[in-house]
Amino acid sequence: QVQFVESGGGLVQPGGSLRLSCAASGFMFSSYGMGWYRQAPGKERELVATITSAYSTNYLGSVKGRFTISRDNAKNMVYLQMNSLKSEDTAVYYCKRWRYEDYWGQGTQVTVSS
């Protein structure tokens, strides 16, 4: 019953911003690190950002300085603020526990295009 529900994706122009949300359930949320992942057409899924239970963060080099991962343990939520979006950010974005074999949720589509 571990579940992740992503939302907030959409179509945005280059340079624009989006805020993705992930609602987690079925486990003690505050005890686990979380990660945002993405998969673009024809490419492998890649880890975009992580946040530990101690709120330490790390980012994929290509998004560093543009994306910010955060969490709200009281709400069992993880967020990904995406600024200065580029076409190469286009992908389906997923969240799950970092370093844990969870099932993937449905993801949320982010399309950056003019």
Disulfide bonds with the S-S distance in Angstrom:
Cys22-Cys95 1.72
